[in-house]
Amino acid sequence: MFVIYYFIMRENGVKAREYAILASRDIGQPPKPFLLRLSWAFFSALLFALAQPNELFLYGNWLLGLFCLVPLYLALEDTQKIGEASLIGALFGATNHALTSYWLFFYKNFAFWTLGTTTIAYAVVYAAAIMYGWFMLKHAGIARPVVFALAWAAFEYAKSTGFLGYPWGLLPYSFTNVAIMLQTADIWGVYGISAFLALCSASIAELFLPQWPKKPGQNRMRLRWVTISAVYGLILLAYGANAMSHPVPVRSTVRLLLCQQNTDPWISGENAALESNIRLAKDALKSNEEAGGAKPDLMVFSESSLQRPFKEYRAWFEKNPPDSPLLPFLQKTDIPLLTGLPVVINWDTYEASNSVGLIYPSGILGETYAKMHPVPFAEAIPFWEFSWFRTFVQKVIGLERGWVMGEKPVIFSLTLQNRDAVCSDIRTLPSVKFAAPICFEDAFAGQCRGFVLRGADLLINLTNDSWSRTLSAQIQHYAVARFRAIESRKALVRSTNAGVTCVVGADGRNLVELPQFKAESIIVDVPLYASPLTFYMRLGDWFAWTCVGFVGLLFVWAILREKKIV
């Protein structure tokens, strides 16, 4: 796309300010009323939200994903004042966030804090981003579509990165039901697909713009943009077809018992969740034994399944839950347990981390991993160390405390049980290394890439999404997470309390999946792929950084160009 931009600007270059002047002079049409352009932005946000997984289209709508930004593009193209562009961005951003992240409304009793304040924040973020984007579009000439596409990819990367990063609501999630179009993620991550979809919207929007009576060559270029978008899409399709027709070789398997207890620990309490997990595990083990199946290598419970620090409350777990205590159950099954649990850092202040721990059948807690990327302002609250701010948050907002962030990634090692081989060299893997990103950590490609580079053969995500109360909210999390499997060509296991509990293969397709909001368990042989490091694993977000660099240079060039013209 960068090469396309270069040749277009060389052959069809129109000076920035001159282009804006020529546009109004040659076409001879005044801008549409501002309220009409605002309605276009609102309509675009509505289409964007419908393209994402939602209660109407549970796995998103790929067709809407191809043109959902058309009204926004038309509104910006018809805008001549920077203040109006900023307001258009604010309305689009606020509406888009509120409609796609509606489930934040159900976060305990903090609807205003979680959804209200974030909607206001995203109104500000989009106002600034689209204001700068509008400025660059006015200086891009006939190359507007490619500038729009690369700038959109850069923006989606920026909003998904750092402590405040929020990788929800990205354009490619509209393709959740079209795995074949996602396979290039092993080259450039999610953002190359973002650029494709943004280019589609921009190319389609160009066809609706008024014709240039004195510029027939530039009118023809608008049709070429549609052709370029189609070729781009065919490349994604061809690459995806090739990737999915050549499965990644399986080197070995690890046998997991996944339990989806279907309880909300915020409501049901700790014993209810633990009782459900143990009952489901017993049912699965009984069925497995009757079928003559091999013993699982590992049991997996979801995030927050244990709500007491294990080491300090070991005696409690000897006797609880009352009907089926945890530790006697583990000793009887002789299977280690991977589960979510708190780890107390400081008992005086009760500072604790949201962690995952490996508990052995002997009752010994092995390696633990503390969540490194907590949900901002919910699990990790800035300035919490100051008593005045802590008091304000507790009394005014109602949040009692946050979690202490983890400081280092952890790679777990698990010895595999004896079982039937799936290939001739299975015994070359006496153990498996895996990482356990917690909650929405599986949404952060950079963090999961770090796990793989440290030797993880497998990603096991433990999460608690039942509080969101809707199918589509849990599918949104799944849609974000499955990219980690494609990017790394490693299996991704998701162990949840209500959904989506599944095993995602190296091509992004589900190998198994449990129905949402049902208490069920399953024993599954998870493949360990013999895949070399992918291009994305080696270079990370190289495409996104290239887009950021391109947008930055273009912005500087536009400023300098405008000064020369004025």
Helices and strands as residue ranges (DSSP letters): H 2-12, H 16-27, H 34-51, H 62-67, H 70-77, H 82-100, G 102-106, H 111-111, I 112-116, H 117-137, G 141-143, H 144-159, G 171-175, G 179-182, H 185-188, H 191-206, H 216-245, E 250-260, H 265-268, H 270-290, E 298-300, H 314-319, H 326-333, E 337-346, E 351-359, E 365-370, H 387-392, I 393-397, E 412-415, G 426-428, E 431-435, G 439-443, H 445-453, E 458-463, G 466-468, H 471-488, E 491-496, E 502-504, E 510-513, E 520-529, H 535-539, H 542-565
